[in-house]
Amino acid sequence: MLGVRCLVLGVWKRATEEGKSEIGNRKSEITIQGYPRANGTVGVRNHVLVLPTVGCSCHVAAKIAEGLPEAVAISHQHGCAQIGDDAAATFRTLTGTGANPNVGGVLVVALGCEQWAAEAFADEVRKAGKPAEIVGIQKEGGTSKAIARGRELLGGIADQVLRQERQACPFDRLVIAMECGGSDSFSGLTGNPLVGEIADRAVAEGATVIVSETTEFIGAEHLLATRGAFPEIGEDARKMVLDCEKVCRFYGADLTGSNPSPGNIEGGITTIEEKSLGCLHKGGHSPIQEVLDYAVAPTSRGLVLMDTPGNDIESVAGMVAGGATLILFTTGRGTPLGCAVAPVIKIATNTPLAESMAENMDFNAGLIADGKETMAEAADRLWALMLEVANGRLTCSEALGHREFGIRRTAPTL
């Protein structure tokens, strides 16, 4: 466990001050049709988010969102009886989701006696230059009254947000997250190397790419250590993995049976080291510019690592809370998960999966293994699809209404 890490690594700060960073100064000539935000970020969606501060307000939040087709709500079980870094991570994840560039405005739904005051959530969203209102269940006098008042406030937020139109924005404002779930033996051969090609292209254009899932770096941490833009960053990446192993040992746990999962093994993966080597392909070959704690926003462009669990829902939520606006998600077994505020492009690593779960898969990387497409040709096709999605094309998970959300826990509920 890394604990709360400084948002800006000292070595990166020094390098920036000395003008040594090339990636941060690159300007892309590619544009996307996005939503520019007041804080300089760019969204590829314009959601009105209904944000519950605590598990007790999730039902009311969902009912409020039902009153507005353009609204999305998230659900979680946290926000109470948490301590230390665990409590801080919950607050950071929720407020980071509200501040995500894909969100145009937020309605905070509070109970009234939870761990974090509702105003604190709203203030963090307003700092990002977005409208934020609060409705309290206890203050309004119960569920029905809170739903009615919430829908009234949500309508006012929507009036401001939905007037915004897409504009030409620089590609280098994109923050792309890389995820793999339900991996198989083809993940490290087709899907992950493919998104690695996209990562390298995106970084070359000045964008930010986030790679996560610390448990799936185990056994390959020595390779991460050589990838740092500076030696200190490489060492920080290695330490992130070693700390993850320490947590497992502290609990007397063995990753066997959990990672690789039974489904991974059935799909042809034999060891965590084999899975990790495949996982690393998602980051391409660019140097690592920064190592982030869970749900922390990058302070530099280029390739960055985030310390997340291997759980796909929690991992994606952490990267989105850190500002990711688009996710490339590879799967060999078939993982239908989506995200409430960011489009998820689902990439099948093999053709049988692409055909059997066609309604869930946006892209078939199995054509590479079939010998029908080269890696470069597939990368061109995926790049084009990614730009279409950034410009507004719905992904399969969006069309199907997948809005999974989960927050990483690092301490017991008290």
C-alpha positions as CSV (number, residue, x, y, z in Angstrom):
1,M,0.0,0.0,0.0
2,L,1.5,3.3,-1.0
3,G,-0.6,5.5,1.3
4,V,-1.4,9.1,0.2
5,R,1.3,10.2,-2.2
6,C,2.2,13.8,-3.0
7,L,0.4,14.9,-6.1
8,V,3.6,16.1,-7.7
9,L,6.7,14.0,-7.4
10,G,9.7,16.1,-6.5
11,V,11.8,14.8,-9.3
12,W,9.1,15.6,-11.9
13,K,8.7,19.1,-10.4
14,R,12.4,19.7,-10.7
15,A,12.5,18.4,-14.3
16,T,9.6,20.7,-15.2
17,E,11.3,23.7,-13.7
18,E,14.5,23.0,-15.5
19,G,12.7,22.6,-18.8
20,K,13.7,19.0,-19.3
21,S,10.3,17.6,-20.1
22,E,9.6,17.2,-23.8
23,I,6.3,15.5,-23.6
24,G,4.6,18.3,-21.7
25,N,5.6,20.8,-24.4
26,R,4.3,18.8,-27.4
27,K,1.3,20.3,-29.3
28,S,-0.9,18.0,-31.4
29,E,-2.3,19.1,-34.7
30,I,-5.2,16.7,-34.2
31,T,-8.5,18.0,-32.9
32,I,-11.5,16.4,-31.4
33,Q,-15.0,17.7,-30.9
34,G,-15.2,18.0,-27.2
35,Y,-16.4,20.2,-24.3
36,P,-13.8,22.7,-23.0
37,R,-14.1,23.3,-19.3
38,A,-13.3,26.4,-17.3
39,N,-10.2,24.8,-15.7
40,G,-8.6,24.0,-19.1
41,T,-9.6,20.3,-19.3
42,V,-11.7,18.9,-22.1
43,G,-14.5,16.4,-21.9
44,V,-15.8,14.0,-24.5
45,R,-19.2,13.7,-22.9
46,N,-21.4,16.3,-21.2
47,H,-23.1,14.5,-18.3
48,V,-25.2,15.9,-15.5
49,L,-24.1,13.8,-12.5
50,V,-26.2,13.0,-9.5
51,L,-23.6,12.3,-6.8
52,P,-24.6,10.6,-3.5
53,T,-22.2,11.4,-0.6
54,V,-22.9,8.2,1.3
55,G,-24.5,4.8,0.7
56,C,-27.6,5.9,2.5
57,S,-28.4,8.5,-0.2
58,C,-27.9,6.3,-3.3
59,H,-31.5,5.3,-3.7
60,V,-32.7,8.9,-3.7
61,A,-29.9,9.9,-6.1
62,A,-31.0,7.2,-8.5
63,K,-34.6,8.3,-8.3
64,I,-33.7,11.9,-8.9
65,A,-31.7,10.9,-12.0
66,E,-34.6,9.0,-13.4
67,G,-36.4,12.4,-13.8
68,L,-33.9,13.6,-16.4
69,P,-32.8,11.5,-19.4
70,E,-29.5,13.3,-19.7
71,A,-28.6,12.6,-16.1
72,V,-26.4,9.8,-14.7
73,A,-26.1,8.6,-11.1
74,I,-23.5,6.5,-9.4
75,S,-24.1,4.1,-6.5
76,H,-21.7,3.0,-3.7
77,Q,-21.8,1.8,-0.1
78,H,-19.2,4.1,1.4
79,G,-19.0,7.6,3.0
80,C,-19.5,6.5,6.6
81,A,-17.5,4.6,9.3
82,Q,-14.2,5.0,7.5
83,I,-10.8,6.1,8.8
84,G,-7.6,7.7,7.7
85,D,-6.4,7.1,4.1
86,D,-9.4,5.0,3.4
87,A,-11.8,7.8,4.2
88,A,-9.7,10.3,2.2
89,A,-9.7,8.0,-0.8
90,T,-13.5,7.8,-0.8
91,F,-13.8,11.5,-0.7
92,R,-11.2,11.9,-3.4
93,T,-12.9,9.3,-5.6
94,L,-16.3,10.9,-5.3
95,T,-15.2,14.5,-5.8
96,G,-12.8,13.4,-8.6
97,T,-15.7,11.8,-10.4
98,G,-17.7,15.0,-10.1
99,A,-14.8,17.0,-11.3
100,N,-14.1,14.8,-14.3
101,P,-14.1,16.7,-17.6
102,N,-16.9,14.6,-18.9
103,V,-19.2,16.0,-16.2
104,G,-20.8,19.4,-16.9
105,G,-22.6,19.9,-13.6
106,V,-23.4,18.0,-10.3
107,L,-26.2,17.6,-7.9
108,V,-24.9,16.4,-4.6
109,V,-27.3,14.2,-2.7
110,A,-26.6,14.1,1.1
111,L,-28.2,12.3,4.0
112,G,-27.2,14.8,6.6
113,C,-25.2,12.9,9.1
114,E,-22.5,11.3,7.0
115,Q,-18.7,11.5,7.4
116,W,-18.1,14.3,4.9
117,A,-20.3,17.5,4.7
118,A,-22.1,17.9,1.5
119,E,-20.8,21.4,1.0
120,A,-17.2,20.0,0.9
121,F,-18.3,17.8,-2.1
122,A,-19.9,20.7,-3.9
123,D,-17.0,23.0,-3.3
124,E,-14.6,20.6,-5.0
125,V,-16.8,20.5,-8.0
126,R,-17.1,24.2,-8.1
127,K,-13.3,24.5,-8.0
128,A,-13.4,22.8,-11.4
129,G,-15.6,25.6,-12.7
130,K,-18.9,23.6,-12.7
131,P,-22.3,24.3,-11.2
132,A,-23.1,22.2,-8.2
133,E,-26.2,22.1,-6.0
134,I,-27.0,20.2,-2.8
135,V,-30.2,18.4,-1.7
136,G,-30.3,16.8,1.8
137,I,-32.7,13.9,2.7
138,Q,-32.9,14.8,6.4
139,K,-33.2,18.5,5.6
140,E,-36.0,18.0,3.1
141,G,-38.0,15.7,5.4
142,G,-37.5,12.3,3.8
143,T,-37.2,10.4,0.6
144,S,-40.1,11.7,-1.4
145,K,-39.6,15.3,-0.6
146,A,-35.8,15.0,-1.3
147,I,-36.5,13.4,-4.7
148,A,-38.9,16.2,-5.7
149,R,-36.5,18.9,-4.5
150,G,-33.6,17.2,-6.2
151,R,-35.3,17.0,-9.5
152,E,-36.1,20.7,-9.3
153,L,-32.5,21.5,-8.6
154,L,-31.3,19.1,-11.3
155,G,-33.4,20.8,-13.9
156,G,-31.7,24.1,-13.1
157,I,-28.3,22.5,-13.5
158,A,-29.3,20.9,-16.7
159,D,-30.4,24.2,-18.1
160,Q,-26.9,25.5,-17.8
161,V,-25.0,22.3,-18.8
162,L,-27.0,21.1,-21.8
163,R,-26.7,24.5,-23.6
164,Q,-23.0,23.7,-24.2
165,E,-22.1,22.4,-27.6
166,R,-19.1,20.5,-28.9
167,Q,-16.2,22.6,-30.0
168,A,-12.9,21.8,-31.7
169,C,-10.4,21.0,-29.0
170,P,-6.8,19.9,-29.1
171,F,-6.3,16.1,-28.9
172,D,-3.5,16.6,-26.4
173,R,-6.2,17.4,-23.7
174,L,-7.4,13.8,-23.8
175,V,-6.7,11.6,-20.8
176,I,-7.0,7.9,-21.9
177,A,-7.2,5.1,-19.4
178,M,-6.0,1.5,-20.3
179,E,-7.7,-1.4,-18.6
180,C,-7.8,-5.2,-19.1
181,G,-10.3,-7.6,-17.5
182,G,-11.3,-11.2,-18.0
183,S,-7.9,-11.8,-19.7
184,D,-7.0,-14.9,-21.7
185,S,-3.8,-16.1,-23.4
186,F,-4.5,-13.7,-26.3
187,S,-4.6,-10.6,-24.1
188,G,-0.8,-10.3,-24.1
189,L,-0.6,-11.1,-27.8
190,T,-3.3,-9.1,-29.4
191,G,-5.4,-6.7,-27.3
192,N,-2.8,-5.4,-24.8
193,P,0.0,-4.8,-27.4
194,L,-2.6,-3.1,-29.6
195,V,-3.7,-0.6,-27.0
196,G,0.0,-0.2,-26.2
197,E,0.4,1.0,-29.8
198,I,-2.4,3.5,-29.2
199,A,-0.7,4.6,-26.0
200,D,2.5,5.4,-27.8
201,R,0.7,7.3,-30.5
202,A,-1.4,9.3,-28.0
203,V,1.7,10.2,-25.9
204,A,3.5,11.3,-29.1
205,E,0.6,13.6,-29.7
206,G,0.9,15.1,-26.2
207,A,-2.0,13.3,-24.5
208,T,-2.0,11.6,-21.1
209,V,-2.3,7.8,-20.8
210,I,-3.0,6.1,-17.4
211,V,-2.1,2.5,-16.8
212,S,-3.3,0.8,-13.6
213,E,-3.8,-2.6,-11.8
214,T,-0.9,-2.9,-9.5
215,T,-1.5,-6.5,-8.7
216,E,-1.0,-7.3,-12.4
217,F,2.5,-5.8,-12.4
218,I,3.7,-8.4,-9.9
219,G,6.7,-10.3,-11.3
220,A,7.4,-7.6,-13.8
221,E,8.3,-4.7,-11.4
222,H,11.9,-4.9,-12.5
223,L,10.8,-3.9,-16.0
224,L,8.8,-1.0,-14.7
225,A,11.9,0.2,-12.8
226,T,13.7,0.7,-16.1
227,R,10.8,2.7,-17.7
228,G,11.0,5.8,-15.5
229,A,11.6,9.1,-17.2
230,F,14.0,9.6,-14.3
231,P,15.6,6.9,-12.0
232,E,13.5,8.0,-9.0
233,I,10.3,7.5,-10.9
234,G,11.3,4.0,-12.0
235,E,12.1,3.2,-8.4
236,D,8.7,4.6,-7.2
237,A,7.0,2.3,-9.7
238,R,8.9,-0.7,-8.4
239,K,8.1,0.2,-4.8
240,M,4.4,0.5,-5.7
241,V,4.4,-3.2,-6.7
242,L,6.5,-4.4,-3.7
243,D,4.2,-2.5,-1.3
244,C,1.2,-4.3,-2.9
245,E,2.9,-7.6,-2.2
246,K,3.5,-6.5,1.4
247,V,-0.2,-5.9,1.9
248,C,-1.0,-9.5,0.8
249,R,1.6,-10.9,3.2
250,F,0.3,-8.8,6.0
251,Y,-3.1,-10.4,5.6
252,G,-1.5,-13.8,5.2
253,A,-3.1,-14.0,1.8
254,D,-1.9,-15.9,-1.3
255,L,-2.8,-14.5,-4.7
256,T,-3.1,-18.0,-6.1
257,G,-6.8,-18.6,-7.0
258,S,-7.4,-14.8,-7.1
259,N,-4.9,-13.7,-9.7
260,P,-4.8,-15.3,-12.2
261,S,-8.5,-16.0,-11.6
262,P,-10.1,-19.3,-12.5
263,G,-11.4,-17.7,-15.7
264,N,-7.9,-16.4,-16.6
265,I,-6.5,-19.9,-16.2
266,E,-9.3,-21.4,-18.3
267,G,-8.4,-18.9,-20.9
268,G,-4.8,-20.1,-21.0
269,I,-2.9,-17.9,-18.5
270,T,-0.8,-20.0,-16.1
271,T,1.0,-17.6,-13.7
272,I,0.8,-14.1,-12.3
273,E,4.1,-13.3,-14.0
274,E,2.7,-14.3,-17.4
275,K,-0.4,-12.1,-16.8
276,S,1.8,-9.2,-15.7
277,L,4.0,-9.4,-18.8
278,G,0.8,-9.2,-20.9
279,C,-0.6,-6.4,-18.7
280,L,2.5,-4.2,-19.2
281,H,1.9,-4.1,-22.9
282,K,-1.0,-1.7,-22.4
283,G,1.4,1.1,-21.7
284,G,3.4,0.8,-24.9
285,H,7.0,1.9,-24.7
286,S,6.9,5.5,-23.6
287,P,8.8,6.5,-20.4
288,I,6.8,6.7,-17.2
289,Q,6.4,10.3,-16.2
290,E,4.6,9.9,-12.9
291,V,3.3,7.4,-10.3
292,L,0.0,8.2,-8.8
293,D,-2.0,7.1,-5.8
294,Y,-5.5,5.9,-6.3
295,A,-7.9,8.5,-7.8
296,V,-5.3,11.2,-8.0
297,A,-5.1,13.4,-11.1
298,P,-1.9,13.4,-13.1
299,T,0.1,16.6,-13.0
300,S,2.1,15.7,-16.2
301,R,1.3,14.5,-19.7
302,G,2.6,11.3,-21.2
303,L,2.4,7.8,-19.7
304,V,1.6,7.6,-16.0
305,L,0.9,4.7,-13.6
306,M,-1.9,4.7,-11.0
307,D,-1.9,2.4,-8.0
308,T,-5.2,0.6,-8.2
309,P,-6.4,-3.0,-7.4
310,G,-7.0,-5.5,-10.2
311,N,-10.7,-5.3,-9.6
312,D,-11.9,-3.7,-12.9
313,I,-14.7,-1.6,-11.5
314,E,-12.5,-0.1,-8.8
315,S,-9.6,0.4,-11.1
316,V,-11.7,2.2,-13.8
317,A,-13.4,4.3,-11.1
318,G,-10.0,5.4,-9.8
319,M,-8.7,6.4,-13.2
320,V,-11.9,8.3,-14.0
321,A,-11.7,10.1,-10.6
322,G,-8.2,11.0,-11.7
323,G,-9.5,12.7,-14.8
324,A,-9.6,9.9,-17.5
325,T,-12.2,10.8,-20.1
326,L,-12.0,7.7,-22.3
327,I,-11.2,4.0,-21.5
328,L,-9.7,1.4,-23.8
329,F,-10.6,-2.0,-22.1
330,T,-9.3,-5.3,-23.4
331,T,-10.9,-8.6,-22.6
332,G,-10.4,-12.2,-23.6
333,R,-13.2,-13.8,-21.6
334,G,-15.9,-11.2,-22.0
335,T,-16.3,-8.4,-19.4
336,P,-19.3,-6.2,-20.1
337,L,-18.5,-3.5,-17.6
338,G,-18.9,0.2,-18.4
339,C,-18.7,3.5,-16.6
340,A,-21.2,6.1,-15.5
341,V,-19.3,9.2,-16.9
342,A,-16.7,7.9,-19.4
343,P,-17.1,5.9,-22.5
344,V,-15.5,2.4,-22.4
345,I,-14.3,1.0,-25.7
346,K,-14.4,-2.8,-25.3
347,I,-11.7,-4.7,-27.2
348,A,-12.1,-8.5,-27.7
349,T,-8.7,-10.2,-27.9
350,N,-10.0,-13.1,-29.9
351,T,-12.6,-13.5,-32.7
352,P,-14.8,-16.2,-31.0
353,L,-15.4,-13.7,-28.2
354,A,-16.0,-10.8,-30.6
355,E,-18.7,-13.0,-32.3
356,S,-20.3,-14.5,-29.2
357,M,-20.6,-11.2,-27.3
358,A,-21.0,-8.9,-30.3
359,E,-23.4,-6.6,-28.5
360,N,-20.7,-5.9,-25.8
361,M,-17.6,-5.7,-28.0
362,D,-16.7,-2.5,-29.9
363,F,-13.6,-3.9,-31.6
364,N,-12.1,-7.2,-32.6
365,A,-8.4,-7.5,-32.0
366,G,-8.6,-11.2,-32.7
367,L,-8.1,-10.5,-36.4
368,I,-4.4,-10.0,-35.6
369,A,-4.2,-13.6,-34.3
370,D,-6.3,-14.8,-37.3
371,G,-3.7,-13.4,-39.6
372,K,-6.2,-11.1,-41.3
373,E,-4.8,-7.9,-40.0
374,T,-1.3,-6.6,-38.9
375,M,-0.8,-4.9,-35.6
376,A,-0.3,-1.6,-37.4
377,E,-3.5,-2.0,-39.4
378,A,-5.4,-2.9,-36.3
379,A,-3.9,0.2,-34.6
380,D,-5.1,2.4,-37.4
381,R,-8.6,1.0,-37.1
382,L,-8.7,1.3,-33.3
383,W,-7.3,4.9,-33.4
384,A,-10.0,5.9,-35.9
385,L,-12.7,4.3,-33.6
386,M,-11.3,6.1,-30.6
387,L,-11.5,9.5,-32.3
388,E,-15.1,8.7,-33.3
389,V,-16.0,7.9,-29.7
390,A,-14.2,11.0,-28.5
391,N,-16.4,13.0,-31.0
392,G,-19.6,11.5,-29.6
393,R,-20.1,8.0,-31.0
394,L,-21.7,5.8,-28.3
395,T,-19.8,2.7,-27.2
396,C,-21.6,-0.7,-26.6
397,S,-21.5,-0.3,-22.9
398,E,-23.0,3.2,-23.1
399,A,-25.8,1.9,-25.4
400,L,-26.5,-1.0,-23.1
401,G,-26.6,1.3,-20.0
402,H,-23.6,-0.1,-18.2
403,R,-22.7,2.3,-15.4
404,E,-20.7,0.2,-12.9
405,F,-18.9,2.1,-10.1
406,G,-16.9,1.0,-7.1
407,I,-14.4,2.6,-4.7
408,R,-11.3,0.9,-3.4
409,R,-11.2,0.1,0.3
410,T,-8.0,-0.1,2.2
411,A,-9.3,-0.4,5.8
412,P,-12.1,-2.2,7.6
413,T,-15.5,-0.6,8.2
414,L,-15.7,0.6,11.7
